[in-house]
Amino acid sequence: MPIYIKVEGSKETITILSKGVWDLPTQIQELESWLFENSLNLPSSNYIADVGFSIRENACGGGAILSPKVMSIMGKLGIKLYLSEYGE
């Protein structure tokens, strides 16, 4: 499931990341990379980053981590993070 970054309340899609990737740690890494590269080009607004993921088979710990730097960027830009879990 890709990550959709949109303006809240609008159909405007800013970007789509991780097409075909369902692994949450990989998606969060891609989201972080995109934010590091593009945050200076986005005005503060009300955004949604919707991450659709599936639970890893036999998962028993570890997983995705949002760094404080990325959480700060998201807060400054007004990005809400939606974690949308999908079954198999």
N, C-alpha and C positions, 0 to 999 in steps of 0.2 A: 504494500500500500504506500503510495507516495505521501510525502509531507506537503500539505498545501499551506501557503502563507497568503492570507487574504486581509483586506481591509474589512473590519467588522461591520456588519450591516450592509455590505456591498457584494456584488458578484465579481468585483475586480480581484483577480488573482495576481499577486506580486511575483510568485515563483512556485514551481513544483520541484521538489527534491526527492531523491531516493526512489525513483520509479521501479516497481517490481521488488523492492526490498521490504521484508516484513520483520527483520531483526531490529529490535529497539536500540541496542548499543550502537549498531552501525548507523542507524538513522540519526541518533543524537549527535554522533561525531560529524555527520554531514551537515546537520543543522548548525552546529557550532562553527564549522569551517565557513559556511555560507555567511553567517552573521559577522564573523571576523573580517571577511572580505567585502561585505556590502553594507554594514551598519552606518557608515558615514554618508551613504547615498540615500538613506531613508529619512524622511522627516518624522518627527514624533507624531503619533496618531493613535488609533485604536486598531490593532492588528490581532489576528488569530493565526497561530501556528498549530495546525492539526496534524498530529502524528498518529497514523494508523499502524498498529503492530499486532503480532501474534506472539503468544508465550512460546519461548524456546522449549523444545522437547527435552525432558529430563532436567530442566532448569532447577538449580538448588542454591542460588546465591549469585553474587556478582551482579552484573547488569549495567545499565546506562547511568551515567553521572553527568549532571549539568554543573559546569564549573561556576564559581562565584563571578568570574569575569563575564561569562555569557548571561547569567541571571541578571547582572547589572545592566548589560546592553539591552536585554529584553525589557527590563523595567523602564529604562530611559526612553525607549522607543514606544512603549505601550503595547507590548506583545503579550497576549494571553496564550498559555500553552495548554492545548487540549491533547490528552492521551486517550486515543480511541482504540480499545482492545477488541480484536476480532478472533473468533474461534477458527478451528481448522477448516 
